[in-house]
Amino acid sequence: MPHYSIMRLRSLGGFFWVALASLTACFCQAQPLAVAPDRASGIYQVGDAVHWRVEWKDKTTPPPVHYQLLKGQLTEAGQGDVNFTDHTAGLETRFDAPGTMLVVVTWKTAEGKKVRVTAGAVAAPDRIALSAPCPDDFDAFWKAKLQELEQTPADPRLEPVDIGKADLAYWKITMGNIRGTHIYGQLARPAMGQKFPALLVVQWAGVYGLQRSWVTDRAAEGWLVLNIEPHDLPIDQPEAFYKEQQAGGPLHDYWKIGNDDRETSYYLRMYLSCYRAADYLAHRDDWDGKTLVVMGGSQGGLQALMTAGFYPKITAALAMVPAGCDMLGPAVGRRGGWPQWYANTEGKDPAKVREASRYFDVANFAPRIKCPVLVGLGLIDETCPAAGILAAVNQIRSPKEVIIIPGAEHQEINGSHAAYNQRCNGDWLPALRQGKPAPVNQ
């Protein structure tokens, strides 16, 4: 378990808390080469020099090693060969503006396999700006979509399921969504009691069923929990069913479907399903009327932050490595977040794809968030890069806490997301469940 220190940075809307995992470097798989910046936090200010230490930890003679410097994970800022002296070498970069830097170091094994190790740093995280402004008609568009949603009755249908736990109640749920689509999910709560805090759990990318424990574990803690499928699919089919949907099936590369038009984007029904799910919880008689939390990671983080900005009764949002942040980042020289709509333009008009993406960009929902927010991100996450997440988070004016983990990739490996998990599961969720304020200030 890493130790934590706290750095408090002044932001436009109050205090912006950044928890720093004290990790010199996180190499999630044992490698003979390590690279790390000279500050364990990975955080710098504009004008600061970053001294990167590259170390060949094996007793053998280092092979030829190459480095590449990527500003914003996209724009090359330098490359060359690493020259070792006593198995160590140094690189230096300097931040001339708020943003991130990724160092990519590669070499080949004796068997000819190419190996890659990365390290990251960020300058002035609270000053990273958006790549593009919000569309003028953003609110009008989503108001019209909500009106369209209202034309389809929610018609929630609950199917009770005996899960063999007398202390819990569990249901499968189906609701109506726009254009003849459906919302499928699972709902659980304690069997005894009248009113409960509510938790909406939204899912990461992929096509798969829902595991029952994702709601029953939280229900056992005292939550009224709703967990929804991101797709118009039943939640409990055999694994082969979901593989057929994705591998060459109708949901193959679903994130690209209709992405050249805001009216046809695959994410339109997904976003509206989150809104309806939150609204369903808020209208249940067993909701306590006070606590309505949304949480998720990756694509689930995208949905969590979007829902917090979309549905006004959300009282807290928790998002780890959220996708969909600052999608036009490549236009200003930095990598955008998954699903990389900026580049996913094959067979389509790129201008139309990029214009449509603005209406689904988490960054444009962020200023509309009114509740406390917890966000985690990794400086070597190349799926949902830190710069775009920070650009989005900087638009939030409500209390927020950001966990910056220098050595975290997108997937958690060997506890690399522990700093976020501790704050989320150990501090935030217990406090919220008990009706206490979000513990934004540690």
C-alpha positions as CSV (number, residue, x, y, z in Angstrom):
1,M,0.0,0.0,0.0
2,P,1.6,3.3,-1.0
3,H,1.8,6.3,1.4
4,Y,-0.1,9.5,0.5
5,S,0.7,13.1,0.6
6,I,-1.6,16.0,-0.3
7,M,-0.8,19.0,-2.4
8,R,-3.4,21.8,-2.4
9,L,-3.6,23.8,-5.6
10,R,-5.7,26.9,-6.0
11,S,-8.2,26.5,-8.9
12,L,-10.8,28.8,-10.4
13,G,-13.6,27.4,-8.3
14,G,-12.0,26.9,-4.9
15,F,-9.6,24.3,-3.7
16,F,-8.6,21.5,-6.1
17,W,-7.3,18.6,-4.1
18,V,-4.7,16.3,-5.7
19,A,-3.8,13.1,-3.8
20,L,-0.3,11.9,-4.8
21,A,0.7,8.3,-4.5
22,S,4.3,8.3,-3.3
23,L,5.6,5.9,-6.0
24,T,9.0,6.4,-7.5
25,A,7.9,4.5,-10.5
26,C,5.3,1.8,-11.2
27,F,6.5,-1.0,-13.5
28,C,3.6,-3.3,-13.3
29,Q,5.6,-6.2,-14.7
30,A,9.1,-6.9,-13.7
31,Q,11.4,-5.3,-16.3
32,P,15.2,-5.0,-16.3
33,L,14.8,-1.3,-17.2
34,A,13.1,1.4,-15.2
35,V,12.5,5.0,-16.0
36,A,11.1,7.7,-13.7
37,P,11.0,11.5,-13.2
38,D,12.9,13.1,-10.4
39,R,9.7,13.9,-8.5
40,A,7.8,10.9,-7.2
41,S,4.6,12.8,-7.5
42,G,5.1,13.4,-11.3
43,I,3.8,17.0,-10.8
44,Y,5.7,20.1,-11.9
45,Q,5.0,23.7,-12.8
46,V,5.5,25.5,-16.1
47,G,9.2,26.3,-16.6
48,D,10.3,23.4,-14.4
49,A,12.9,21.0,-15.8
50,V,12.2,17.3,-15.4
51,H,15.2,15.0,-14.9
52,W,14.3,11.5,-15.9
53,R,16.4,8.6,-14.6
54,V,16.8,5.6,-16.8
55,E,18.3,2.5,-15.1
56,W,19.2,-0.9,-16.5
57,K,18.7,-3.0,-13.4
58,D,19.9,-6.3,-14.8
59,K,23.5,-7.3,-14.3
60,T,23.9,-7.9,-18.1
61,T,25.2,-5.3,-20.4
62,P,22.4,-3.0,-21.5
63,P,21.2,-3.6,-25.1
64,P,20.7,-0.6,-27.5
65,V,17.8,1.4,-25.9
66,H,15.8,4.1,-27.6
67,Y,13.7,6.9,-26.1
68,Q,10.9,9.1,-27.4
69,L,9.4,12.1,-25.7
70,L,5.7,12.7,-26.4
71,K,4.1,16.0,-25.3
72,G,0.5,15.3,-24.6
73,Q,1.2,11.7,-25.6
74,L,0.9,12.8,-29.2
75,T,3.4,15.5,-30.3
76,E,7.0,14.3,-30.4
77,A,9.4,16.5,-28.4
78,G,12.5,14.5,-28.9
79,Q,14.0,11.1,-29.5
80,G,17.4,9.3,-29.5
81,D,19.5,6.6,-28.1
82,V,20.0,6.1,-24.3
83,N,23.7,6.3,-23.4
84,F,24.3,4.4,-20.2
85,T,27.1,5.0,-17.7
86,D,27.3,2.3,-15.0
87,H,23.8,1.1,-16.1
88,T,22.2,4.5,-15.6
89,A,21.4,7.4,-17.9
90,G,19.6,10.7,-17.6
91,L,17.2,12.6,-19.9
92,E,16.0,16.2,-19.4
93,T,12.8,17.9,-20.5
94,R,11.2,21.2,-19.6
95,F,7.6,22.2,-19.5
96,D,6.9,25.4,-21.4
97,A,3.1,25.2,-20.9
98,P,0.6,23.3,-18.8
99,G,0.3,19.7,-20.0
100,T,1.8,16.2,-19.8
101,M,4.9,14.5,-21.0
102,L,5.3,10.8,-21.7
103,V,8.7,9.1,-22.0
104,V,8.7,5.9,-24.0
105,V,11.7,3.7,-23.8
106,T,12.1,0.7,-26.0
107,W,14.6,-2.1,-26.5
108,K,14.7,-5.7,-27.9
109,T,15.2,-8.9,-25.9
110,A,17.7,-11.5,-27.0
111,E,14.8,-13.3,-28.7
112,G,14.1,-10.2,-30.7
113,K,10.9,-9.2,-28.9
114,K,10.4,-5.4,-28.6
115,V,9.8,-4.2,-25.0
116,R,8.3,-0.9,-24.0
117,V,8.4,1.0,-20.7
118,T,6.8,4.4,-20.1
119,A,6.9,7.1,-17.4
120,G,4.9,10.3,-17.2
121,A,4.8,13.8,-15.7
122,V,2.4,16.7,-15.7
123,A,2.8,20.5,-15.3
124,A,0.3,22.8,-13.7
125,P,-2.5,20.2,-13.8
126,D,-5.1,22.7,-12.6
127,R,-4.3,25.0,-15.6
128,I,-4.8,22.6,-18.5
129,A,-7.4,24.1,-20.8
130,L,-9.9,22.6,-23.2
131,S,-9.0,22.0,-26.8
132,A,-12.3,23.6,-28.0
133,P,-15.3,25.5,-26.5
134,C,-18.6,23.9,-25.8
135,P,-21.1,24.1,-28.7
136,D,-23.5,27.0,-28.4
137,D,-26.5,24.8,-28.8
138,F,-25.3,22.0,-26.4
139,D,-28.0,22.6,-23.8
140,A,-30.7,23.0,-26.5
141,F,-29.7,19.7,-28.1
142,W,-29.9,17.7,-24.9
143,K,-33.1,19.4,-23.8
144,A,-34.6,18.2,-27.1
145,K,-33.3,14.7,-26.5
146,L,-34.8,14.6,-23.0
147,Q,-38.1,15.6,-24.6
148,E,-37.7,12.7,-27.0
149,L,-37.0,10.4,-24.1
150,E,-40.2,11.6,-22.3
151,Q,-42.2,10.4,-25.3
152,T,-41.2,6.8,-24.4
153,P,-42.6,5.7,-21.1
154,A,-40.1,4.3,-18.6
155,D,-42.4,1.4,-17.9
156,P,-40.0,-0.3,-15.4
157,R,-40.5,-4.0,-15.2
158,L,-39.0,-5.8,-12.3
159,E,-38.4,-9.5,-12.1
160,P,-37.6,-10.7,-8.6
161,V,-34.9,-13.4,-8.4
162,D,-34.2,-15.6,-5.4
163,I,-30.5,-15.3,-4.9
164,G,-30.4,-17.4,-1.8
165,K,-29.7,-14.4,0.5
166,A,-32.5,-13.7,3.0
167,D,-31.0,-10.3,3.9
168,L,-31.1,-9.0,0.3
169,A,-33.7,-8.4,-2.3
170,Y,-32.7,-8.6,-6.0
171,W,-34.5,-8.0,-9.2
172,K,-33.7,-7.9,-12.9
173,I,-35.1,-4.7,-14.5
174,T,-36.1,-3.6,-17.9
175,M,-37.1,-0.1,-18.9
176,G,-38.0,1.7,-22.2
177,N,-35.6,4.0,-24.0
178,I,-35.7,6.1,-27.1
179,R,-36.5,4.7,-30.6
180,G,-37.7,1.4,-29.4
181,T,-34.6,0.5,-27.5
182,H,-34.4,-0.8,-23.9
183,I,-32.4,-0.4,-20.7
184,Y,-31.5,-3.7,-19.0
185,G,-30.1,-3.9,-15.5
186,Q,-30.1,-5.3,-12.0
187,L,-31.4,-3.9,-8.8
188,A,-30.6,-4.8,-5.2
189,R,-31.2,-3.5,-1.7
190,P,-31.4,-4.7,1.9
191,A,-34.5,-6.9,2.5
192,M,-35.3,-5.0,5.7
193,G,-35.7,-1.3,6.0
194,Q,-37.8,1.5,4.4
195,K,-35.4,4.1,3.0
196,F,-31.9,3.8,1.5
197,P,-29.2,5.9,-0.1
198,A,-29.1,5.1,-3.8
199,L,-26.1,4.2,-6.0
200,L,-26.1,4.0,-9.8
201,V,-23.2,1.8,-11.2
202,V,-22.3,2.2,-14.8
203,Q,-20.1,0.0,-16.9
204,W,-16.7,0.1,-18.6
205,A,-16.3,-0.6,-22.3
206,G,-16.9,-3.9,-24.0
207,V,-19.8,-6.3,-24.5
208,Y,-20.5,-8.6,-21.6
209,G,-23.1,-9.6,-19.0
210,L,-23.5,-8.1,-15.5
211,Q,-22.2,-10.0,-12.5
212,R,-24.7,-10.2,-9.6
213,S,-22.1,-9.3,-7.0
214,W,-21.8,-5.8,-8.5
215,V,-25.1,-4.9,-6.9
216,T,-25.4,-7.5,-4.0
217,D,-22.1,-6.5,-2.4
218,R,-23.1,-2.8,-2.3
219,A,-26.6,-3.7,-1.2
220,A,-25.1,-5.7,1.7
221,E,-23.5,-2.4,2.8
222,G,-26.9,-0.7,2.9
223,W,-27.3,0.8,-0.6
224,L,-30.2,0.7,-3.0
225,V,-28.2,-0.2,-6.1
226,L,-29.0,-0.1,-9.8
227,N,-26.4,-1.4,-12.3
228,I,-27.3,-1.0,-16.0
229,E,-25.9,-2.5,-19.2
230,P,-24.4,0.1,-21.5
231,H,-26.0,-1.8,-24.4
232,D,-29.5,-2.8,-25.4
233,L,-28.8,-6.4,-24.3
234,P,-30.1,-8.7,-21.5
235,I,-27.8,-8.9,-18.6
236,D,-27.4,-12.7,-18.0
237,Q,-26.8,-14.5,-21.3
238,P,-24.0,-17.1,-21.8
239,E,-20.6,-15.6,-22.5
240,A,-20.8,-16.8,-26.1
241,F,-23.8,-14.6,-26.7
242,Y,-21.8,-11.4,-25.9
243,K,-18.8,-12.5,-27.9
244,E,-21.1,-13.0,-30.9
245,Q,-22.4,-9.5,-30.5
246,Q,-19.0,-7.9,-30.5
247,A,-16.7,-10.1,-32.6
248,G,-17.9,-9.3,-36.1
249,G,-21.5,-8.9,-34.8
250,P,-23.8,-5.9,-34.6
251,L,-21.8,-4.3,-31.8
252,H,-18.3,-4.7,-33.4
253,D,-16.5,-1.4,-32.7
254,Y,-19.8,-0.1,-31.4
255,W,-18.2,3.2,-30.4
256,K,-17.9,4.1,-34.1
257,I,-21.5,3.4,-34.9
258,G,-23.2,6.6,-36.2
259,N,-20.4,8.8,-34.8
260,D,-20.6,11.3,-37.7
261,D,-24.0,12.6,-36.5
262,R,-25.1,13.6,-33.1
263,E,-28.6,12.1,-33.9
264,T,-27.2,8.7,-34.7
265,S,-24.3,8.3,-32.4
266,Y,-24.3,5.0,-30.5
267,Y,-23.8,6.9,-27.3
268,L,-27.1,8.8,-27.6
269,R,-29.2,6.0,-26.2
270,M,-26.4,5.1,-23.7
271,Y,-26.4,8.6,-22.3
272,L,-30.2,8.7,-22.1
273,S,-30.2,5.3,-20.4
274,C,-28.1,6.8,-17.7
275,Y,-30.4,9.7,-17.2
276,R,-33.4,7.5,-17.1
277,A,-31.8,5.1,-14.6
278,A,-30.9,7.9,-12.3
279,D,-34.4,9.3,-12.6
280,Y,-35.8,5.9,-11.8
281,L,-33.9,5.6,-8.6
282,A,-34.9,9.2,-7.6
283,H,-38.6,8.2,-8.0
284,R,-38.5,5.0,-6.0
285,D,-40.4,5.1,-2.7
286,D,-37.4,3.4,-0.9
287,W,-34.9,6.1,-1.9
288,D,-34.0,8.2,1.1
289,G,-34.4,11.4,-0.9
290,K,-30.9,12.6,0.1
291,T,-28.1,10.6,-1.4
292,L,-27.9,9.6,-5.1
293,V,-24.4,8.6,-6.2
294,V,-23.2,7.5,-9.6
295,M,-19.9,5.7,-10.1
296,G,-17.9,3.9,-12.8
297,G,-14.5,3.4,-14.4
298,S,-13.3,4.1,-18.0
299,Q,-16.4,4.2,-20.1
300,G,-18.2,3.9,-16.8
301,G,-16.3,7.0,-15.6
302,L,-17.4,8.8,-18.8
303,Q,-21.0,7.9,-17.9
304,A,-20.6,8.8,-14.3
305,L,-19.4,12.3,-15.0
306,M,-21.8,12.8,-17.8
307,T,-24.7,11.7,-15.6
308,A,-23.6,14.1,-12.8
309,G,-23.7,17.0,-15.3
310,F,-26.9,15.7,-16.9
311,Y,-29.2,14.7,-14.1
312,P,-29.6,17.4,-11.4
313,K,-30.4,15.2,-8.4
314,I,-27.0,13.4,-8.5
315,T,-25.3,14.2,-5.1
316,A,-21.9,12.7,-5.8
317,A,-19.9,11.2,-8.7
318,L,-16.9,8.9,-8.6
319,A,-15.0,8.2,-11.8
320,M,-11.7,6.3,-12.3
321,V,-9.8,6.9,-15.6
322,P,-12.9,8.4,-17.3
323,A,-13.1,8.0,-21.0
324,G,-14.5,10.6,-23.5
325,C,-12.7,13.6,-22.1
326,D,-11.6,16.5,-24.4
327,M,-12.2,14.6,-27.6
328,L,-10.7,17.3,-29.9
329,G,-7.4,17.1,-28.1
330,P,-5.5,16.1,-31.2
331,A,-6.4,19.4,-32.8
332,V,-4.1,21.1,-30.2
333,G,-1.4,18.4,-30.3
334,R,-2.4,16.1,-27.5
335,R,-4.0,12.6,-27.5
336,G,-7.7,12.5,-27.0
337,G,-9.5,10.0,-24.7
338,W,-11.0,6.7,-25.8
339,P,-13.1,6.2,-27.9
340,Q,-10.8,8.4,-30.0
341,W,-13.6,9.8,-32.2
342,Y,-11.1,12.3,-33.6
343,A,-9.3,9.5,-35.4
344,N,-12.2,7.1,-35.9
345,T,-13.3,8.6,-39.2
346,E,-12.7,5.7,-41.7
347,G,-15.3,6.0,-44.5
348,K,-16.8,9.1,-43.0
349,D,-16.4,12.9,-43.2
350,P,-13.8,13.6,-40.4
351,A,-15.3,17.1,-39.9
352,K,-18.7,15.6,-39.2
353,V,-17.3,13.0,-36.8
354,R,-15.4,15.6,-34.8
355,E,-18.4,18.0,-34.7
356,A,-20.7,15.3,-33.4
357,S,-18.2,14.3,-30.8
358,R,-18.5,17.7,-29.1
359,Y,-22.0,16.8,-28.0
360,F,-20.9,13.7,-26.2
361,D,-17.6,15.1,-24.7
362,V,-17.5,14.7,-21.0
363,A,-15.7,18.0,-20.8
364,N,-18.9,19.8,-22.0
365,F,-21.0,18.1,-19.3
366,A,-18.4,19.0,-16.6
367,P,-19.3,22.6,-16.1
368,R,-22.9,21.5,-15.4
369,I,-21.9,19.3,-12.5
370,K,-23.1,20.7,-9.2
371,C,-22.2,17.9,-6.8
372,P,-18.8,16.7,-5.2
373,V,-16.7,14.7,-7.6
374,L,-13.9,12.2,-7.1
375,V,-11.7,11.4,-10.1
376,G,-8.7,9.2,-10.5
377,L,-6.2,9.2,-13.4
378,G,-2.8,7.8,-14.4
379,L,0.1,9.6,-15.9
380,I,1.0,6.7,-18.1
381,D,-2.6,5.8,-19.1
382,E,-2.5,5.9,-22.9
383,T,-6.2,4.9,-23.3
384,C,-7.6,7.8,-21.4
385,P,-4.7,10.2,-21.1
386,A,-4.3,12.5,-18.1
387,A,-4.3,15.8,-20.0
388,G,-7.8,15.4,-21.4
389,I,-9.2,14.2,-18.1
390,L,-7.6,17.2,-16.3
391,A,-8.9,19.6,-19.0
392,A,-12.4,18.2,-18.3
393,V,-12.1,18.2,-14.5
394,N,-10.9,21.8,-14.6
395,Q,-14.3,22.8,-15.9
396,I,-16.0,21.5,-12.7
397,R,-16.8,24.2,-10.2
398,S,-18.2,22.0,-7.5
399,P,-15.9,20.5,-4.8
400,K,-13.6,18.0,-6.4
401,E,-10.8,15.7,-5.5
402,V,-8.4,14.3,-8.1
403,I,-6.1,11.4,-7.5
404,I,-3.1,11.6,-9.8
405,I,-1.1,8.3,-9.8
406,P,2.2,8.6,-11.6
407,G,2.6,4.9,-12.4
408,A,-1.0,4.0,-13.2
409,E,-1.9,2.6,-16.6
410,H,-5.5,2.3,-17.7
411,Q,-6.0,-1.2,-16.3
412,E,-5.2,-1.9,-12.7
413,I,-2.2,-4.1,-12.4
414,N,-0.6,-5.2,-9.1
415,G,-2.7,-2.6,-7.1
416,S,-1.7,0.3,-9.3
417,H,-5.1,2.0,-8.7
418,A,-4.9,1.6,-4.9
419,A,-4.7,5.3,-4.2
420,Y,-8.1,5.9,-5.9
421,N,-9.6,2.7,-4.6
422,Q,-8.8,3.7,-1.0
423,R,-10.4,7.1,-1.3
424,C,-13.4,5.7,-3.2
425,N,-14.2,2.6,-1.3
426,G,-12.6,3.4,2.0
427,D,-13.6,7.0,2.5
428,W,-16.1,8.4,0.0
429,L,-18.6,5.7,-0.3
430,P,-18.9,4.9,3.5
431,A,-19.3,8.6,4.3
432,L,-22.0,9.1,1.6
433,R,-23.8,6.0,2.6
434,Q,-24.1,7.3,6.1
435,G,-25.5,10.6,4.9
436,K,-22.3,12.5,5.6
437,P,-20.9,15.2,3.3
438,A,-18.5,14.0,0.7
439,P,-15.0,13.9,2.3
440,V,-13.4,16.1,-0.4
441,N,-10.8,17.6,1.9
442,Q,-8.8,14.8,3.4
